[in-house]
Amino acid sequence: METAEKRVRSSWHEPIGRLYRKMLGIPGYRFWLLLLGAPVNLIVLVVWLARRGGGGYAELQASALRELRESGLERELKREFASQLEEKRRFFGQEPDARETEREVDRRAEERLWVRAGEIAAERARGGGVARNDYAAAFESLISNPLFAAAAAVIGFPMAILMLLYANPYSKYIFERLLMTLFVVVGVAALVFTILHLSPMDPAANILGQTATPDQIESFNRIYGLDRPYLAQLWDNVRGILTLDLGKSFAGNEDVASTILRKFPVTLLLASFALLLALLIALPIGILSAARRNSWLDYSFMFIALIGLSIPNFWQGLVFILGFSIKLGWLPATYTPGSLPSFIMPVIVLGTGLTAAVARMTRSSTLEVMNEDYILTAKAKGLGRSTVLMKHTVRNALIPIVTVVGLQFGGMLGGAAITEKVFNISGLGSYIVDKQFVPDIPAVMGGVVYTAIVISIVNVVIDVLYAFIDPRIRTKMKRY
């Protein structure tokens, strides 16, 4: 009993050591691991340098390296790498450089020898009970001490958070995708700013009017930094994005971040209700059309869906206003905050295209799954038609449907500009459209950043939903 308790107490640190070693082997994570845990890694480095060169593991590694050199592996590696470099230069039409080729071949062969020698030494060390003495092994030996582990969790708290995120496959995936989102946002912002900078429109002249004097235009450009070089303006915008300071708009001198946060709930509410309406109508229609394929019901539903895809939003909105507001007087023509009836027509107009797209995708995806072998097997086992349809067919047809729903919803959150303009809704879509014709650079950049973030987050949510829908994707994500 005491032996078992000691084993449990002595093995709690092993998963942490393995995780640390694994992260050190990934260049991107290695950099942040060493940086965020700099105080801890400094202690580990001192201990490793004090222990390096001694012990049986170094002798095992040196012995394995000598054996590999004597076996002729080095010559084989050099011939292989020389052949690869020759083929590469011949493919790209490059002139051969004997000295450069020799240096590159020697470097690659030496790296491969050391890697192989390390693998042989690690295998022999496990068999002979010899402890490793590399950098990761120094961390593993130190982390087994509870006092060092507690101190490392405090002084290396950012590193501990990073390791915690990496340990779980879902949190690791989400973290990496959100990190990629940061680069996407910066790249999109730089591209949009460059387009606005090169555009012939003059913000000062558009805002001050045609009667503005040259001195007034020059003063406007100086106040807002428009007279500065392109790179200086670009850096100011990128820095503002990274610090969440989007600046103030040229027209009205409003804080852009506050304006976006104020208008975002309206667009979110509009898009959410449109999505809910689309799912409630489209999913049953799509499933029913697939179950009654080539029937009059199928043809009718798909014909209506095709009409829904073909109708422009602005035209549908104007027809609704003309019919339900002006002729019948049932619903208000424009949106009023807090008024539910004024929200009905915008939701229907915005959700029409999404409903049609989801209905058609549901039908085609369900029909595709219906022809799979496992569906025939389920029917052969005597399962009921509804069970086969709902439990086996629709469930496996959800991934394309989720993809379409996610992309459409992200686009609506990015700004349903046409619908908002038709119904006079003060949302983000109409805000961005109004500002881009000035062009009000801070406001447009804020809208672009918001749109990029929203679409990226929606894509991350879609990818995570894939894992919950399909066990195969869930298994791959756990191995990721």
N, C-alpha and C positions, 0 to 999 in steps of 0.2 A: 504493500500500500504506500509506504513512504517513497519507494523507488518510483512509482507511478506519479506521485505528487511532484517529485523532483523533476521528472521528465516534462511534466506540464509546465512547471515553473521555468525550466531552462529552454523551452522551445517557443515561448511566446514571441521572442524577438526574431525568429527565423523568417516568418513572412515579411517582416519589415526589411530585413537584410536582402532577401531575394528581390523585393520590389525595388530597393535602392540600386542593386546591381543591374536589374533590367532597365531602369530608367537611364542609368549611365551609358548603356549601350545604344541609346537613341540620341543622335546629335542635338536635335531641337530641345528635348527634355533635359539633356545633360547640361546645356548652357544655363537654363533657368533653375535647374536643381542646384548647381554650384553657386549661382548668383543669389538666389533667395535664401539659401542656407549657408551664406558665406562664413558666419562665425563658427558654425558646426563643422563645416568642411575644412576650415583652417586648423581646427583641433585634430581632425582625422588626418590631414596632410602631415602635420608634425609627427603624429604617432606612426604613420606609414613610412615616413622618411627615416625615422629611428629604427624601424624594424626591417627596412628593405635591404636586400642583399644577404640576409642571414636566414637560417632555417633550411629545412629539407626541401621546401617547395621550390626555392630558387635553384637548388641543385638538380631537382627533377626537370625543371624547365630547360636548364642549360644542357643537361644530358639528352633530352629529347631533341633539342636544336642540333646538337652534334650528330646524333643518329640520322636526322633528316638530311643533313648536308652530306654525310657519308653515303647515304642510300642513293644519291644521284637525283633526288627530288628537285634540288635547286636548279640543276641543268635543264631538267624537263620543264620547270616553270618558266625559265628564261626563254627557252625555245617557243613555248606556247604564247607568252606575252609578246615576243618579237614578231611572231606570225600575225597576231591580232593587230598590232600597231601597223605592220606593213599593209595588211588588208584595209585598214582604216584610212591610211594615207593614199592608197591607190584609189579607194572609193571617192574620196574628196578631191583627188587630183593634186595633192600636196607634194612638194619636193622633199625627198628623204634627207634627214639630218642624222648621221651616224652617231655623233656624240650625244645629241638629245635623246635619241632612241635608246642608247645604251644606259643612260642615267634613268630613264623611265622604266626600262625593263628591270634594272637592278632594284629600284625602289619597290616595284610591285612584287617581285619575287621575295624580297626581304620581308615585306609585310605579310605575305601569305605564309612564309616559313614561321614567323613568330606566332601567327594565329594558330597554325597547326600544332606548333610546339606547346602553346598554352593549352590546347584541347587535350593533347596527350598527357601533359603534366597534371591537369585537373583529373583526368581519368585514373592515373596512377596514384594520385594523392587520395582519392576516395577509396581506392582499394587498399592502400597502405596506411591509412589513418593520418596522413600528413596534412597539416593545415595550410591553406593558401595564404600568400602574403602580398596580394595585390591591394590596390587602393580600396576596392569594395570590401575585401576581407577585413581590412582595418576598421571600416565602419561597422561591419557585422560583429566584430569582437567587442567594439566599444558599446554598441547599442544593447548588447546583452547585459550590460550593467544598468540596473534600474535608476541609479543616480544620474548617469550620463543620459539615459533615455528621457528622464524628466527635464533635465537641463536643456537637452536638444529640442524638446517640444516647446520650450519657452523662447529660447534665443533663436531658434530656427522655425518659428511658427509659420511663416509664409511657405517654407519648404515642406512642412508637415501638411499644410492645406493642399499643396500641389500633389504630394504623394497620395493623399486621401482621394483627390479627384481622379488620379490615375488608377487607383486600385479598383474602382468600380467601372465596368465597361460602359455603362450608360452615362455616368457623369463625365467620364473621359471623352466620350464621343461628343456630348453636348458642349463641353469646354473647348474642344478643338474646333468645332463648328462655329462657336461664338467668337473664338479668336480669329478664325478666317473671316468672319463677318466684319471685324474691325478693318482688315486690309481691304475688303470689298468696299466698305463705306468710304475709306480714304481715297481709293482708286476712282470710284464713281464721282466723288466730290471734286477731285483734281480734273477729271475729264470735263465735267459740267462747267466748272469755273473757266477752263480754257476756252470752251465754246462761247460762254458769255463774254469773255474778255475779247475774243476775236470778232464778236458780232458787231455790225455797224451801228447798232442802237446806242444812243448816248443817254445814260440815266439822268445826268444833270439837265440836259435840254428837255427831256420828257417830263421831268418833275417840275422844273422851274417855269416851263412854258417857252413859247417862241419869242416872247418879249424879253427874255433874260439877257442881260448884258454879258460880255466876255468876262468882266471882273466877277460877276455873280457865279458864272459857271466855274471859273477858276477857283473861287472860294469854296464852292460846293465840293469840287474834286479834292481840294486840299483837306477839307474837314473829314471826308470819308476815305481818304487815302487812295483815291482813284488816280492821282498823279504819280504814284510810286511805281517802280518797275514791276513787271509781271511776276517775277519770282518772289519778290517781297510780298505782294498781295496774295499770291498762292500760299506762301508759308503762313501768313496771318490767318487765312481761312482754315487751313489744315490744323493749325494749332488751336484755333477756336473750337473745331470739332472734337479734338482730343481732350480739351479741357471743358467741354460742354458749354462753352460760351459762344453762342451763335451770333452775337452782336445785335445791333438795332437796325430796323428796316430804314431804307432811305425815305420812303413815303410814310409819314406819320410818326417816325422815330419810335416805333414800338419794339419792345424786346421780343425777338423772334422766337426764342424758346418758350416764353410765356404764352405767346399767341398760338403756337402749335399745340401746347398743352391745353389751351382753352378750346380750341376747335376740334381736337382729337376725339373727345367723347361723342360729338355729334356724328362724325363719320363712322366711328366704331359702332354706335347704336344703329345707324342706317345699314351698314354692311352686315351686322349680326342678324338683324331681323330679315334682311333679304336672303341671307344664307339659310336661316331657319325655315323660311317659306319655301325655298328651293328644295331643301332636303325632304320636307314633309310631302311635297308634291312629286318630285322627280324620282325618288327611290321606289315608291310603290308603282309608279307608271313604268319605270324601266324594268322592274322585276316582272310585272304583269305582262309587258310586251314580250319579254323573253320567254315566259312560260307559255304564252299563246302566240308563238311565232307564226308569221304569215297569215294571221287571222285579220278580220276587219278591225278588231280592237287594236292590234299591233300597228296596222297601217294608219289608223286614225291618230293614235298617240304620236307616232313618229312624224306624221304630217304636221301636226300642231307644233311639235318640238322644232321642226325645220322652220316653220313660220316664226317661232320665238327667236331662233338664232338669226333670222334674216331681218327682223325689225330693228331699225336704229333706235337707240335710246331717246334721242332728242325728239324724233318724230312721234314715238309712242307717248312720251311725256306731254307733248303738245296736244295730241288727240285726246288724252285723258283729261287735260285741263279744259279743252273745248267741250267735251261731252259731259263729264261728271261735275265740273265746276260752273261753267258758263251756261250750258243748256239745261242741265238737271238741277244744279245747285246743291248737290249732295255733299260734296267735299270741298274744302278750301283750296284755292289755286296755288297758294304759296305756303311754305312751311312756317309754322309759328312755334317757338320753343315752348314745350310743356303741353302742346295740343296734340293728342293722339290722332284725331281725324286727319290733321294736316300731314301726318307721317305715312298714311296708308298708300297713297299714290306713289310717292318716291320709292317706297319699299317694293311695291309691285313692279314698277318700271325697272329698278335696279336688279331685281331678282328674276326677271323674265329670261334674260340670256343665260344666267347661271342655271335656272331650272331646265331649260332646253338642253344645255351642254351636259349636265349631270344625268338627265334622263337617257340621252342617247348613249353616253358612256356606260351607264348601268346596264342597258340592254345588250350592247356589244360585248362587254366584259362577261356578263352572265352567260350569254350564248357560247362564248369561247370556252368557258369552264364546263359547260354542259356536255361538250364533246370529249372530255378527258376520260381516261380509263377508270379512274377511281369512282367517277360518277356512275359508270356502267356497273362497276362492282357493287356499289351501294344499292343500286336498283335490283341487281341479281340476288342480293341477300334478303330481299323482301321488304326493305324500308319503304315507308309511305312516301308519296310524292311530295307532300309539304315538308317532310323531314329532310329528304334529299335536297329540295330546293333551298330551304332556309339554312340548314345546318352545314351542308357540304358545298353547295353551289355558290350561294351569295357570299358566304364567309370567305371563300377563296377568290372571289371576284372583287373584293373590296379595295385592293391596292391601287388599280387604275382609277377607281372612283375617288379614293382619298386624294390621289395626286391632282386630279382635275379640281376637286373642291378646294384644296389648299391653294393652288395657283390662282384660281378665280377669286378666292377670299382675300389673298394677299394683294391682288390687283385692286380690289374694291377698297381695301384699307389704305392702299397707296393714294387713293383719291378718286372717288366717283365724280369726276369733274363735270361731266355732261349733265348727269342727273341733278347734281347740286345747283348747277347754273339754271336749269329749266325751272326748278321749283324754288329758286332763291334761298337755298340752304347755305348758311355760313359755315361750311365745312372746310377741310383741308384741300380737297380737290379744287374748289373754286378759288381758294386763297392762293394756291400755287399758280393757277392759270392767270389770275389777275396780276400777280407780281412779275411773271416772266416777260410780260410785254413792256415793262418799264426800261430795262430790266432791273429789278430790285435785287441786287446780287445777294445780300445777306438773307433775305426772305426765301429766294429760290434755292440757295444752298441749304438752308434749314429744311425746306420741303424735300429736297433730294436726299439729305441724310436720313430724315424720317422714313421716307419711302424705302430706301435701301435697308434700313434696320428692320422695318416691319416685314418686308418680303423675306429677308434672311431668317428671321425668327420663325416665320410661318413655315419655311422650308425645313428648319430644324425640327419643328413639331411634327411635320409630315413624316420625316425620316424616323423619328422615335415611334410614331404610330405604326409604321411598317413593322417594327419589331414586335409590337403587341398583337398585330393581326396575323403575321406569318411566323411560325416557330422556326423556320429555316433561317430567316433574317435575324431572329433573336439569337440563334446559335452562332451565326457569323459575327454578330456584334459583340458577343461575349469573348470571342477569340480575337477581337480587333485589338 
